[in-house]
Amino acid sequence: MSMKFTGIADDDRRIEAELHAMGAFDTPQIEQASSISQMFNAIGQFAEWMRWKGEVGVYGCRVGAAHARNEEAKHFA
């Protein structure tokens, strides 16, 4: 795995070996979101950013891009 804990190679290997002996790496990794869900999440964040930029440009402040996005999602669901 070669994790970095201290930046000193010998200490890092020792710490990793001790953690391994204690069973720290026995549990499976938490599943990450699929690439398609990450893509949709990124698109949603980009749309919210665009909405925020538009609100700042029109109103001079941010008035609720996240709220507007949630209301639209309820409407289209």
All heavy atoms as a GROMACS GRO file, in nm:
protein
  602
    1MET      N    1   0.081  -0.120   0.000
    1MET     CA    2   0.000   0.000   0.000
    1MET      C    3   0.085   0.125   0.000
    1MET      O    4   0.048   0.223  -0.059
    1MET     CB    5  -0.091   0.001   0.122
    1MET     CG    6  -0.205  -0.094   0.112
    1MET     SD    7  -0.312  -0.068   0.251
    1MET     CE    8  -0.425  -0.199   0.221
    2SER      N    9   0.193   0.123   0.071
    2SER     CA   10   0.289   0.233   0.078
    2SER      C   11   0.223   0.367   0.110
    2SER      O   12   0.226   0.460   0.032
    2SER     CB   13   0.374   0.242  -0.048
    2SER     OG   14   0.295   0.282  -0.157
    3MET      N   15   0.159   0.372   0.226
    3MET     CA   16   0.098   0.497   0.273
    3MET      C   17   0.205   0.584   0.337
    3MET      O   18   0.307   0.534   0.383
    3MET     CB   19  -0.010   0.467   0.375
    3MET     CG   20  -0.127   0.391   0.322
    3MET     SD   21  -0.243   0.368   0.455
    3MET     CE   22  -0.361   0.264   0.378
    4LYS      N   23   0.181   0.713   0.341
    4LYS     CA   24   0.274   0.804   0.405
    4LYS      C   25   0.212   0.856   0.533
    4LYS      O   26   0.104   0.915   0.532
    4LYS     CB   27   0.310   0.919   0.313
    4LYS     CG   28   0.391   0.876   0.194
    4LYS     CD   29   0.446   0.992   0.119
    4LYS     CE   30   0.534   0.940   0.007
    4LYS     NZ   31   0.602   1.046  -0.063
    5PHE      N   32   0.279   0.830   0.644
    5PHE     CA   33   0.232   0.877   0.774
    5PHE      C   34   0.323   0.987   0.827
    5PHE      O   35   0.277   1.090   0.874
    5PHE     CB   36   0.226   0.762   0.875
    5PHE     CG   37   0.134   0.650   0.832
    5PHE    CD1   38   0.184   0.535   0.775
    5PHE    CD2   39  -0.002   0.662   0.849
    5PHE    CE1   40   0.098   0.433   0.736
    5PHE    CE2   41  -0.088   0.561   0.810
    5PHE     CZ   42  -0.037   0.446   0.753
    6THR      N   43   0.453   0.963   0.819
    6THR     CA   44   0.550   1.059   0.872
    6THR      C   45   0.640   1.119   0.765
    6THR      O   46   0.700   1.222   0.786
    6THR     CB   47   0.641   0.992   0.977
    6THR    OG1   48   0.715   0.888   0.915
    6THR    CG2   49   0.561   0.934   1.092
    7GLY      N   50   0.651   1.051   0.652
    7GLY     CA   51   0.741   1.096   0.547
    7GLY      C   52   0.876   1.028   0.554
    7GLY      O   53   0.956   1.038   0.462
    8ILE      N   54   0.904   0.958   0.663
    8ILE     CA   55   1.028   0.882   0.678
    8ILE      C   56   0.997   0.738   0.638
    8ILE      O   57   0.910   0.674   0.698
    8ILE     CB   58   1.081   0.889   0.822
    8ILE    CG1   59   1.103   1.036   0.861
    8ILE    CG2   60   1.209   0.807   0.838
    8ILE    CD1   61   1.131   1.056   1.007
    9ALA      N   62   1.066   0.690   0.536
    9ALA     CA   63   1.031   0.562   0.475
    9ALA      C   64   1.029   0.446   0.575
    9ALA      O   65   0.934   0.366   0.577
    9ALA     CB   66   1.127   0.530   0.360
   10ASP      N   67   1.131   0.436   0.659
   10ASP     CA   68   1.136   0.325   0.755
   10ASP      C   69   1.021   0.332   0.856
   10ASP      O   70   0.958   0.231   0.888
   10ASP     CB   71   1.270   0.325   0.830
   10ASP     CG   72   1.386   0.286   0.739
   10ASP    OD1   73   1.363   0.218   0.637
   10ASP    OD2   74   1.500   0.326   0.769
   11ASP      N   75   0.993   0.452   0.904
   11ASP     CA   76   0.882   0.468   1.000
   11ASP      C   77   0.748   0.438   0.934
   11ASP      O   78   0.661   0.375   0.995
   11ASP     CB   79   0.881   0.609   1.058
   11ASP     CG   80   0.994   0.632   1.157
   11ASP    OD1   81   1.051   0.532   1.206
   11ASP    OD2   82   1.024   0.750   1.185
   12ASP      N   83   0.732   0.482   0.810
   12ASP     CA   84   0.607   0.457   0.740
   12ASP      C   85   0.584   0.308   0.721
   12ASP      O   86   0.472   0.259   0.740
   12ASP     CB   87   0.605   0.528   0.605
   12ASP     CG   88   0.593   0.678   0.619
   12ASP    OD1   89   0.557   0.726   0.728
   12ASP    OD2   90   0.619   0.748   0.519
   13ARG      N   91   0.689   0.234   0.682
   13ARG     CA   92   0.675   0.090   0.666
   13ARG      C   93   0.643   0.022   0.799
   13ARG      O   94   0.560  -0.068   0.805
   13ARG     CB   95   0.803   0.031   0.606
   13ARG     CG   96   0.817   0.055   0.456
   13ARG     CD   97   0.928  -0.028   0.397
   13ARG     NE   98   1.060   0.009   0.448
   13ARG     CZ   99   1.138   0.103   0.395
   13ARG    NH1  100   1.098   0.168   0.288
   13ARG    NH2  101   1.256   0.130   0.447
   14ARG      N  102   0.706   0.066   0.906
   14ARG     CA  103   0.681   0.008   1.038
   14ARG      C  104   0.537   0.035   1.082
   14ARG      O  105   0.467  -0.055   1.128
   14ARG     CB  106   0.779   0.064   1.141
   14ARG     CG  107   0.758   0.009   1.282
   14ARG     CD  108   0.849   0.076   1.384
   14ARG     NE  109   0.844   0.222   1.379
   14ARG     CZ  110   0.747   0.297   1.439
   14ARG    NH1  111   0.651   0.239   1.504
   14ARG    NH2  112   0.750   0.428   1.430
   15ILE      N  113   0.491   0.159   1.066
   15ILE     CA  114   0.355   0.194   1.106
   15ILE      C  115   0.254   0.115   1.024
   15ILE      O  116   0.157   0.060   1.077
   15ILE     CB  117   0.333   0.346   1.092
   15ILE    CG1  118   0.418   0.420   1.195
   15ILE    CG2  119   0.186   0.380   1.106
   15ILE    CD1  120   0.423   0.571   1.172
   16GLU      N  121   0.279   0.105   0.894
   16GLU     CA  122   0.188   0.030   0.807
   16GLU      C  123   0.186  -0.118   0.846
   16GLU      O  124   0.078  -0.180   0.848
   16GLU     CB  125   0.229   0.045   0.662
   16GLU     CG  126   0.131  -0.015   0.565
   16GLU     CD  127   0.166   0.014   0.421
   16GLU    OE1  128   0.265   0.083   0.394
   16GLU    OE2  129   0.092  -0.034   0.335
   17ALA      N  130   0.301  -0.175   0.877
   17ALA     CA  131   0.307  -0.316   0.918
   17ALA      C  132   0.232  -0.337   1.049
   17ALA      O  133   0.160  -0.437   1.066
   17ALA     CB  134   0.452  -0.360   0.933
   18GLU      N  135   0.246  -0.244   1.144
   18GLU     CA  136   0.175  -0.256   1.271
   18GLU      C  137   0.024  -0.242   1.251
   18GLU      O  138  -0.055  -0.316   1.312
   18GLU     CB  139   0.226  -0.152   1.370
   18GLU     CG  140   0.367  -0.181   1.420
   18GLU     CD  141   0.422  -0.070   1.507
   18GLU    OE1  142   0.351   0.029   1.532
   18GLU    OE2  143   0.538  -0.085   1.551
   19LEU      N  144  -0.018  -0.150   1.167
   19LEU     CA  145  -0.160  -0.136   1.139
   19LEU      C  146  -0.215  -0.261   1.071
   19LEU      O  147  -0.325  -0.306   1.102
   19LEU     CB  148  -0.185  -0.013   1.049
   19LEU     CG  149  -0.173   0.122   1.118
   19LEU    CD1  150  -0.176   0.233   1.014
   19LEU    CD2  151  -0.284   0.140   1.220
   20HIS      N  152  -0.136  -0.317   0.980
   20HIS     CA  153  -0.177  -0.439   0.912
   20HIS      C  154  -0.190  -0.553   1.012
   20HIS      O  155  -0.286  -0.631   1.006
   20HIS     CB  156  -0.078  -0.474   0.801
   20HIS     CG  157  -0.121  -0.589   0.717
   20HIS    ND1  158  -0.232  -0.584   0.639
   20HIS    CD2  159  -0.069  -0.714   0.702
   20HIS    CE1  160  -0.248  -0.700   0.577
   20HIS    NE2  161  -0.149  -0.780   0.614
   21ALA      N  162  -0.096  -0.565   1.105
   21ALA     CA  163  -0.102  -0.669   1.207
   21ALA      C  164  -0.222  -0.650   1.299
   21ALA      O  165  -0.279  -0.748   1.349
   21ALA     CB  166   0.027  -0.668   1.288
   22MET      N  167  -0.263  -0.527   1.321
   22MET     CA  168  -0.378  -0.499   1.406
   22MET      C  169  -0.510  -0.521   1.332
   22MET      O  170  -0.616  -0.516   1.391
   22MET     CB  171  -0.374  -0.355   1.458
   22MET     CG  172  -0.260  -0.333   1.556
   22MET     SD  173  -0.234  -0.165   1.617
   22MET     CE  174  -0.355  -0.064   1.546
   23GLY      N  175  -0.504  -0.544   1.201
   23GLY     CA  176  -0.625  -0.571   1.124
   23GLY      C  177  -0.690  -0.447   1.065
   23GLY      O  178  -0.807  -0.450   1.029
   24ALA      N  179  -0.617  -0.340   1.055
   24ALA     CA  180  -0.674  -0.215   1.005
   24ALA      C  181  -0.716  -0.225   0.858
   24ALA      O  182  -0.805  -0.153   0.816
   24ALA     CB  183  -0.573  -0.102   1.021
   25PHE      N  184  -0.655  -0.313   0.782
   25PHE     CA  185  -0.684  -0.324   0.640
   25PHE      C  186  -0.769  -0.446   0.607
   25PHE      O  187  -0.784  -0.483   0.491
   25PHE     CB  188  -0.555  -0.327   0.559
   25PHE     CG  189  -0.462  -0.213   0.590
   25PHE    CD1  190  -0.336  -0.235   0.642
   25PHE    CD2  191  -0.502  -0.082   0.569
   25PHE    CE1  192  -0.251  -0.130   0.671
   25PHE    CE2  193  -0.417   0.024   0.598
   25PHE     CZ  194  -0.292  -0.001   0.649
   26ASP      N  195  -0.828  -0.512   0.710
   26ASP     CA  196  -0.907  -0.632   0.687
   26ASP      C  197  -1.044  -0.601   0.630
   26ASP      O  198  -1.101  -0.683   0.559
   26ASP     CB  199  -0.923  -0.711   0.817
   26ASP     CG  200  -0.793  -0.775   0.863
   26ASP    OD1  201  -0.698  -0.779   0.781
   26ASP    OD2  202  -0.786  -0.819   0.978
   27THR      N  203  -1.100  -0.487   0.663
   27THR     CA  204  -1.233  -0.453   0.613
   27THR      C  205  -1.223  -0.410   0.467
   27THR      O  206  -1.126  -0.346   0.428
   27THR     CB  207  -1.296  -0.340   0.696
   27THR    OG1  208  -1.209  -0.226   0.693
   27THR    CG2  209  -1.315  -0.383   0.840
   28PRO      N  210  -1.323  -0.443   0.389
   28PRO     CA  211  -1.319  -0.401   0.247
   28PRO      C  212  -1.330  -0.250   0.235
   28PRO      O  213  -1.388  -0.184   0.321
   28PRO     CB  214  -1.438  -0.471   0.185
   28PRO     CG  215  -1.530  -0.500   0.299
   28PRO     CD  216  -1.442  -0.518   0.420
   29GLN      N  217  -1.278  -0.199   0.128
   29GLN     CA  218  -1.286  -0.055   0.101
   29GLN      C  219  -1.432  -0.016   0.082
   29GLN      O  220  -1.511  -0.092   0.030
   29GLN     CB  221  -1.208  -0.021  -0.026
   29GLN     CG  222  -1.059  -0.039  -0.014
   29GLN     CD  223  -0.996   0.074   0.065
   29GLN    OE1  224  -1.052   0.182   0.075
   29GLN    NE2  225  -0.883   0.048   0.124
   30ILE      N  226  -1.466   0.104   0.125
   30ILE     CA  227  -1.599   0.156   0.102
   30ILE      C  228  -1.616   0.180  -0.048
   30ILE      O  229  -1.528   0.239  -0.112
   30ILE     CB  230  -1.620   0.287   0.180
   30ILE    CG1  231  -1.608   0.261   0.330
   30ILE    CG2  232  -1.754   0.350   0.147
   30ILE    CD1  233  -1.609   0.385   0.413
   31GLU      N  234  -1.726   0.132  -0.101
   31GLU     CA  235  -1.746   0.146  -0.245
   31GLU      C  236  -1.763   0.292  -0.282
   31GLU      O  237  -1.837   0.365  -0.217
   31GLU     CB  238  -1.868   0.066  -0.288
   31GLU     CG  239  -1.849  -0.083  -0.280
   31GLU     CD  240  -1.967  -0.157  -0.339
   31GLU    OE1  241  -2.036  -0.101  -0.425
   31GLU    OE2  242  -1.988  -0.271  -0.297
   32GLN      N  243  -1.693   0.332  -0.384
   32GLN     CA  244  -1.705   0.468  -0.432
   32GLN      C  245  -1.817   0.475  -0.535
   32GLN      O  246  -1.858   0.373  -0.591
   32GLN     CB  247  -1.574   0.514  -0.496
   32GLN     CG  248  -1.461   0.525  -0.396
   32GLN     CD  249  -1.334   0.573  -0.463
   32GLN    OE1  250  -1.328   0.583  -0.584
   32GLN    NE2  251  -1.234   0.602  -0.384
   33ALA      N  252  -1.865   0.594  -0.556
   33ALA     CA  253  -1.971   0.612  -0.654
   33ALA      C  254  -1.919   0.573  -0.792
   33ALA      O  255  -1.801   0.590  -0.823
   33ALA     CB  256  -2.018   0.757  -0.653
   34SER      N  257  -2.008   0.522  -0.874
   34SER     CA  258  -1.968   0.483  -1.009
   34SER      C  259  -1.932   0.608  -1.090
   34SER      O  260  -1.968   0.720  -1.055
   34SER     CB  261  -2.081   0.408  -1.078
   34SER     OG  262  -2.190   0.495  -1.100
   35SER      N  263  -1.862   0.586  -1.198
   35SER     CA  264  -1.817   0.700  -1.279
   35SER      C  265  -1.935   0.774  -1.340
   35SER      O  266  -1.931   0.896  -1.354
   35SER     CB  267  -1.721   0.653  -1.387
   35SER     OG  268  -1.784   0.560  -1.472
   36ILE      N  269  -2.043   0.704  -1.372
   36ILE     CA  270  -2.159   0.772  -1.431
   36ILE      C  271  -2.227   0.859  -1.326
   36ILE      O  272  -2.269   0.971  -1.354
   36ILE     CB  273  -2.258   0.672  -1.495
   36ILE    CG1  274  -2.364   0.743  -1.577
   36ILE    CG2  275  -2.326   0.585  -1.392
   36ILE    CD1  276  -2.318   0.783  -1.712
   37SER      N  277  -2.236   0.810  -1.201
   37SER     CA  278  -2.297   0.893  -1.097
   37SER      C  279  -2.207   1.011  -1.062
   37SER      O  280  -2.256   1.121  -1.032
   37SER     CB  281  -2.329   0.811  -0.972
   37SER     OG  282  -2.212   0.765  -0.911
   38GLN      N  283  -2.076   0.993  -1.068
   38GLN     CA  284  -1.984   1.106  -1.047
   38GLN      C  285  -2.002   1.209  -1.156
   38GLN      O  286  -1.997   1.329  -1.130
   38GLN     CB  287  -1.840   1.057  -1.043
   38GLN     CG  288  -1.804   0.980  -0.919
   38GLN     CD  289  -1.662   0.927  -0.923
   38GLN    OE1  290  -1.596   0.928  -1.027
   38GLN    NE2  291  -1.614   0.879  -0.810
   39MET      N  292  -2.024   1.163  -1.280
   39MET     CA  293  -2.044   1.255  -1.391
   39MET      C  294  -2.172   1.336  -1.372
   39MET      O  295  -2.173   1.458  -1.389
   39MET     CB  296  -2.050   1.178  -1.523
   39MET     CG  297  -2.067   1.268  -1.644
   39MET     SD  298  -2.090   1.178  -1.797
   39MET     CE  299  -2.251   1.106  -1.773
   40PHE      N  300  -2.283   1.268  -1.334
   40PHE     CA  301  -2.408   1.339  -1.312
   40PHE      C  302  -2.396   1.437  -1.196
   40PHE      O  303  -2.452   1.547  -1.200
   40PHE     CB  304  -2.523   1.242  -1.288
   40PHE     CG  305  -2.573   1.177  -1.413
   40PHE    CD1  306  -2.584   1.039  -1.422
   40PHE    CD2  307  -2.609   1.253  -1.523
   40PHE    CE1  308  -2.629   0.979  -1.536
   40PHE    CE2  309  -2.655   1.194  -1.638
   40PHE     CZ  310  -2.665   1.056  -1.645
   41ASN      N  311  -2.324   1.398  -1.092
   41ASN     CA  312  -2.302   1.488  -0.979
   41ASN      C  313  -2.223   1.610  -1.023
   41ASN      O  314  -2.255   1.724  -0.984
   41ASN     CB  315  -2.230   1.414  -0.866
   41ASN     CG  316  -2.223   1.495  -0.740
   41ASN    OD1  317  -2.305   1.583  -0.718
   41ASN    ND2  318  -2.126   1.464  -0.656
   42ALA      N  319  -2.121   1.590  -1.103
   42ALA     CA  320  -2.041   1.702  -1.154
   42ALA      C  321  -2.125   1.795  -1.241
   42ALA      O  322  -2.113   1.918  -1.232
   42ALA     CB  323  -1.920   1.650  -1.231
   43ILE      N  324  -2.212   1.737  -1.324
   43ILE     CA  325  -2.300   1.820  -1.408
   43ILE      C  326  -2.395   1.902  -1.322
   43ILE      O  327  -2.418   2.020  -1.347
   43ILE     CB  328  -2.377   1.731  -1.509
   43ILE    CG1  329  -2.280   1.674  -1.612
   43ILE    CG2  330  -2.488   1.810  -1.576
   43ILE    CD1  331  -2.340   1.566  -1.700
   44GLY      N  332  -2.448   1.839  -1.218
   44GLY     CA  333  -2.537   1.910  -1.127
   44GLY      C  334  -2.467   2.024  -1.054
   44GLY      O  335  -2.522   2.134  -1.039
   45GLN      N  336  -2.345   1.999  -1.011
   45GLN     CA  337  -2.268   2.104  -0.944
   45GLN      C  338  -2.235   2.216  -1.041
   45GLN      O  339  -2.239   2.334  -1.005
   45GLN     CB  340  -2.141   2.046  -0.883
   45GLN     CG  341  -2.168   1.958  -0.763
   45GLN     CD  342  -2.041   1.894  -0.711
   45GLN    OE1  343  -1.936   1.903  -0.772
   45GLN    NE2  344  -2.053   1.828  -0.598
   46PHE      N  345  -2.204   2.182  -1.166
   46PHE     CA  346  -2.175   2.284  -1.265
   46PHE      C  347  -2.299   2.368  -1.294
   46PHE      O  348  -2.290   2.491  -1.303
   46PHE     CB  349  -2.124   2.219  -1.395
   46PHE     CG  350  -2.097   2.317  -1.505
   46PHE    CD1  351  -1.986   2.399  -1.498
   46PHE    CD2  352  -2.182   2.329  -1.613
   46PHE    CE1  353  -1.959   2.491  -1.598
   46PHE    CE2  354  -2.156   2.421  -1.714
   46PHE     CZ  355  -2.045   2.502  -1.706
   47ALA      N  356  -2.414   2.303  -1.304
   47ALA     CA  357  -2.538   2.377  -1.327
   47ALA      C  358  -2.568   2.470  -1.210
   47ALA      O  359  -2.611   2.584  -1.231
   47ALA     CB  360  -2.653   2.280  -1.349
   48GLU      N  361  -2.544   2.423  -1.089
   48GLU     CA  362  -2.567   2.509  -0.971
   48GLU      C  363  -2.469   2.627  -0.972
   48GLU      O  364  -2.506   2.739  -0.940
   48GLU     CB  365  -2.551   2.428  -0.843
   48GLU     CG  366  -2.591   2.505  -0.720
   48GLU     CD  367  -2.600   2.417  -0.597
   48GLU    OE1  368  -2.616   2.294  -0.611
   48GLU    OE2  369  -2.592   2.473  -0.488
   49TRP      N  370  -2.346   2.602  -1.013
   49TRP     CA  371  -2.248   2.711  -1.021
   49TRP      C  372  -2.292   2.814  -1.125
   49TRP      O  373  -2.284   2.935  -1.100
   49TRP     CB  374  -2.110   2.654  -1.056
   49TRP     CG  375  -2.007   2.758  -1.079
   49TRP    CD1  376  -1.938   2.828  -0.985
   49TRP    CD2  377  -1.962   2.806  -1.206
   49TRP    NE1  378  -1.852   2.914  -1.045
   49TRP    CE2  379  -1.864   2.904  -1.180
   49TRP    CE3  380  -1.995   2.775  -1.337
   49TRP    CZ2  381  -1.798   2.970  -1.283
   49TRP    CZ3  382  -1.929   2.842  -1.438
   49TRP    CH2  383  -1.833   2.938  -1.410
   50MET      N  384  -2.340   2.766  -1.240
   50MET     CA  385  -2.387   2.858  -1.344
   50MET      C  386  -2.505   2.941  -1.294
   50MET      O  387  -2.514   3.061  -1.319
   50MET     CB  388  -2.427   2.780  -1.470
   50MET     CG  389  -2.311   2.719  -1.544
   50MET     SD  390  -2.199   2.841  -1.614
   50MET     CE  391  -2.300   2.906  -1.743
   51ARG      N  392  -2.595   2.875  -1.221
   51ARG     CA  393  -2.710   2.947  -1.165
   51ARG      C  394  -2.663   3.053  -1.066
   51ARG      O  395  -2.714   3.164  -1.062
   51ARG     CB  396  -2.802   2.846  -1.097
   51ARG     CG  397  -2.945   2.881  -1.109
   51ARG     CD  398  -3.032   2.776  -1.045
   51ARG     NE  399  -3.099   2.702  -1.150
   51ARG     CZ  400  -3.111   2.572  -1.156
   51ARG    NH1  401  -3.062   2.498  -1.061
   51ARG    NH2  402  -3.175   2.516  -1.254
   52TRP      N  403  -2.565   3.015  -0.983
   52TRP     CA  404  -2.510   3.109  -0.885
   52TRP      C  405  -2.447   3.228  -0.956
   52TRP      O  406  -2.470   3.343  -0.917
   52TRP     CB  407  -2.407   3.037  -0.799
   52TRP     CG  408  -2.341   3.125  -0.698
   52TRP    CD1  409  -2.391   3.160  -0.577
   52TRP    CD2  410  -2.214   3.189  -0.708
   52TRP    NE1  411  -2.303   3.242  -0.510
   52TRP    CE2  412  -2.193   3.262  -0.590
   52TRP    CE3  413  -2.115   3.192  -0.806
   52TRP    CZ2  414  -2.078   3.336  -0.568
   52TRP    CZ3  415  -2.002   3.265  -0.783
   52TRP    CH2  416  -1.984   3.335  -0.665
   53LYS      N  417  -2.370   3.202  -1.061
   53LYS     CA  418  -2.308   3.312  -1.136
   53LYS      C  419  -2.414   3.402  -1.197
   53LYS      O  420  -2.402   3.524  -1.197
   53LYS     CB  421  -2.216   3.258  -1.246
   53LYS     CG  422  -2.093   3.185  -1.196
   53LYS     CD  423  -2.000   3.275  -1.122
   53LYS     CE  424  -1.918   3.356  -1.219
   53LYS     NZ  425  -1.820   3.442  -1.158
   54GLY      N  426  -2.522   3.342  -1.248
   54GLY     CA  427  -2.630   3.421  -1.306
   54GLY      C  428  -2.700   3.506  -1.202
   54GLY      O  429  -2.734   3.622  -1.228
   55GLU      N  430  -2.723   3.449  -1.083
   55GLU     CA  431  -2.789   3.525  -0.977
   55GLU      C  432  -2.704   3.641  -0.932
   55GLU      O  433  -2.754   3.751  -0.908
   55GLU     CB  434  -2.821   3.435  -0.858
   55GLU     CG  435  -2.931   3.337  -0.885
   55GLU     CD  436  -2.952   3.242  -0.770
   55GLU    OE1  437  -2.870   3.241  -0.676
   55GLU    OE2  438  -3.049   3.166  -0.775
   56VAL      N  439  -2.576   3.619  -0.920
   56VAL     CA  440  -2.486   3.727  -0.879
   56VAL      C  441  -2.485   3.835  -0.986
   56VAL      O  442  -2.488   3.955  -0.957
   56VAL     CB  443  -2.344   3.674  -0.850
   56VAL    CG1  444  -2.247   3.789  -0.831
   56VAL    CG2  445  -2.345   3.585  -0.727
   57GLY      N  446  -2.484   3.794  -1.114
   57GLY     CA  447  -2.483   3.891  -1.222
   57GLY      C  448  -2.612   3.972  -1.230
   57GLY      O  449  -2.610   4.091  -1.257
   58VAL      N  450  -2.726   3.909  -1.202
   58VAL     CA  451  -2.855   3.977  -1.215
   58VAL      C  452  -2.890   4.055  -1.089
   58VAL      O  453  -2.926   4.172  -1.095
   58VAL     CB  454  -2.966   3.874  -1.247
   58VAL    CG1  455  -3.103   3.939  -1.240
   58VAL    CG2  456  -2.943   3.814  -1.384
   59TYR      N  457  -2.880   3.988  -0.975
   59TYR     CA  458  -2.925   4.050  -0.850
   59TYR      C  459  -2.813   4.116  -0.771
   59TYR      O  460  -2.840   4.189  -0.676
   59TYR     CB  461  -2.992   3.946  -0.760
   59TYR     CG  462  -3.109   3.877  -0.825
   59TYR    CD1  463  -3.102   3.743  -0.857
   59TYR    CD2  464  -3.224   3.947  -0.856
   59TYR    CE1  465  -3.209   3.679  -0.917
   59TYR    CE2  466  -3.331   3.884  -0.916
   59TYR     CZ  467  -3.324   3.750  -0.946
   59TYR     OH  468  -3.429   3.688  -1.006
   60GLY      N  469  -2.690   4.086  -0.803
   60GLY     CA  470  -2.578   4.139  -0.727
   60GLY      C  471  -2.546   4.058  -0.603
   60GLY      O  472  -2.457   4.091  -0.527
   61CYS      N  473  -2.622   3.950  -0.580
   61CYS     CA  474  -2.596   3.860  -0.467
   61CYS      C  475  -2.654   3.723  -0.502
   61CYS      O  476  -2.728   3.708  -0.599
   61CYS     CB  477  -2.660   3.912  -0.339
   61CYS     SG  478  -2.839   3.920  -0.348
   62ARG      N  479  -2.622   3.625  -0.420
   62ARG     CA  480  -2.675   3.490  -0.441
   62ARG      C  481  -2.804   3.477  -0.362
   62ARG      O  482  -2.804   3.493  -0.241
   62ARG     CB  483  -2.573   3.387  -0.394
   62ARG     CG  484  -2.618   3.247  -0.421
   62ARG     CD  485  -2.508   3.148  -0.392
   62ARG     NE  486  -2.557   3.016  -0.428
   62ARG     CZ  487  -2.542   2.911  -0.351
   62ARG    NH1  488  -2.480   2.920  -0.238
   62ARG    NH2  489  -2.591   2.796  -0.389
   63VAL      N  490  -2.914   3.448  -0.429
   63VAL     CA  491  -3.043   3.445  -0.362
   63VAL      C  492  -3.098   3.305  -0.338
   63VAL      O  493  -3.200   3.292  -0.273
   63VAL     CB  494  -3.148   3.529  -0.438
   63VAL    CG1  495  -3.109   3.674  -0.436
   63VAL    CG2  496  -3.166   3.480  -0.580
   64GLY      N  497  -3.036   3.201  -0.391
   64GLY     CA  498  -3.088   3.067  -0.362
   64GLY      C  499  -3.080   2.968  -0.476
   64GLY      O  500  -3.179   2.907  -0.513
   65ALA      N  501  -2.964   2.947  -0.532
   65ALA     CA  502  -2.949   2.853  -0.642
   65ALA      C  503  -2.980   2.712  -0.597
   65ALA      O  504  -3.047   2.637  -0.669
   65ALA     CB  505  -2.808   2.860  -0.700
   66ALA      N  506  -2.936   2.674  -0.479
   66ALA     CA  507  -2.961   2.538  -0.431
   66ALA      C  508  -3.110   2.516  -0.410
   66ALA      O  509  -3.164   2.410  -0.445
   66ALA     CB  510  -2.883   2.513  -0.303
   67HIS      N  511  -3.179   2.615  -0.354
   67HIS     CA  512  -3.323   2.602  -0.332
   67HIS      C  513  -3.397   2.592  -0.466
   67HIS      O  514  -3.488   2.509  -0.481
   67HIS     CB  515  -3.375   2.722  -0.252
   67HIS     CG  516  -3.522   2.718  -0.228
   67HIS    ND1  517  -3.580   2.626  -0.144
   67HIS    CD2  518  -3.623   2.792  -0.281
   67HIS    CE1  519  -3.711   2.644  -0.145
   67HIS    NE2  520  -3.739   2.745  -0.228
   68ALA      N  521  -3.360   2.675  -0.561
   68ALA     CA  522  -3.424   2.671  -0.692
   68ALA      C  523  -3.401   2.536  -0.758
   68ALA      O  524  -3.492   2.480  -0.821
   68ALA     CB  525  -3.370   2.783  -0.780
   69ARG      N  526  -3.282   2.482  -0.744
   69ARG     CA  527  -3.251   2.352  -0.804
   69ARG      C  528  -3.336   2.242  -0.741
   69ARG      O  529  -3.389   2.156  -0.811
   69ARG     CB  530  -3.102   2.323  -0.786
   69ARG     CG  531  -3.057   2.194  -0.845
   69ARG     CD  532  -2.907   2.178  -0.832
   69ARG     NE  533  -2.869   2.045  -0.868
   69ARG     CZ  534  -2.766   1.982  -0.820
   69ARG    NH1  535  -2.688   2.043  -0.734
   69ARG    NH2  536  -2.737   1.861  -0.856
   70ASN      N  537  -3.352   2.246  -0.607
   70ASN     CA  538  -3.435   2.146  -0.539
   70ASN      C  539  -3.581   2.158  -0.581
   70ASN      O  540  -3.649   2.057  -0.600
   70ASN     CB  541  -3.422   2.160  -0.388
   70ASN     CG  542  -3.288   2.114  -0.337
   70ASN    OD1  543  -3.222   2.034  -0.401
   70ASN    ND2  544  -3.246   2.165  -0.222
   71GLU      N  545  -3.631   2.279  -0.593
   71GLU     CA  546  -3.770   2.298  -0.636
   71GLU      C  547  -3.790   2.248  -0.778
   71GLU      O  548  -3.893   2.187  -0.808
   71GLU     CB  549  -3.807   2.446  -0.625
   71GLU     CG  550  -3.818   2.496  -0.482
   71GLU     CD  551  -3.922   2.420  -0.401
   71GLU    OE1  552  -4.034   2.399  -0.451
   71GLU    OE2  553  -3.889   2.380  -0.288
   72GLU      N  554  -3.697   2.273  -0.868
   72GLU     CA  555  -3.708   2.222  -1.004
   72GLU      C  556  -3.705   2.070  -1.006
   72GLU      O  557  -3.778   2.006  -1.081
   72GLU     CB  558  -3.596   2.277  -1.092
   72GLU     CG  559  -3.614   2.420  -1.131
   72GLU     CD  560  -3.501   2.471  -1.218
   72GLU    OE1  561  -3.409   2.393  -1.249
   72GLU    OE2  562  -3.506   2.590  -1.254
   73ALA      N  563  -3.620   2.011  -0.922
   73ALA     CA  564  -3.611   1.865  -0.917
   73ALA      C  565  -3.744   1.806  -0.869
   73ALA      O  566  -3.788   1.703  -0.921
   73ALA     CB  567  -3.497   1.822  -0.825
   74LYS      N  568  -3.808   1.870  -0.772
   74LYS     CA  569  -3.939   1.823  -0.725
   74LYS      C  570  -4.043   1.835  -0.836
   74LYS      O  571  -4.127   1.748  -0.852
   74LYS     CB  572  -3.984   1.906  -0.604
   74LYS     CG  573  -3.908   1.877  -0.478
   74LYS     CD  574  -3.960   1.968  -0.366
   74LYS     CE  575  -3.871   1.962  -0.245
   74LYS     NZ  576  -3.913   2.059  -0.143
   75HIS      N  577  -4.035   1.943  -0.910
   75HIS     CA  578  -4.133   1.967  -1.016
   75HIS      C  579  -4.121   1.863  -1.128
   75HIS      O  580  -4.223   1.815  -1.180
   75HIS     CB  581  -4.114   2.108  -1.073
   75HIS     CG  582  -4.205   2.140  -1.188
   75HIS    ND1  583  -4.340   2.158  -1.171
   75HIS    CD2  584  -4.181   2.153  -1.321
   75HIS    CE1  585  -4.395   2.183  -1.289
   75HIS    NE2  586  -4.300   2.182  -1.381
   76PHE      N  587  -3.999   1.829  -1.167
   76PHE     CA  588  -3.978   1.737  -1.278
   76PHE      C  589  -3.982   1.591  -1.237
   76PHE      O  590  -3.982   1.504  -1.322
   76PHE     CB  591  -3.846   1.768  -1.348
   76PHE     CG  592  -3.849   1.899  -1.423
   76PHE    CD1  593  -3.761   2.001  -1.388
   76PHE    CD2  594  -3.938   1.919  -1.524
   76PHE    CE1  595  -3.764   2.121  -1.456
   76PHE    CE2  596  -3.941   2.039  -1.594
   76PHE     CZ  597  -3.854   2.141  -1.559
   77ALA      N  598  -3.983   1.563  -1.108
   77ALA     CA  599  -3.984   1.423  -1.060
   77ALA      C  600  -4.120   1.360  -1.071
   77ALA      O  601  -4.221   1.413  -1.086
   77ALA     CB  602  -3.937   1.415  -0.917
   0.00000   0.00000   0.00000
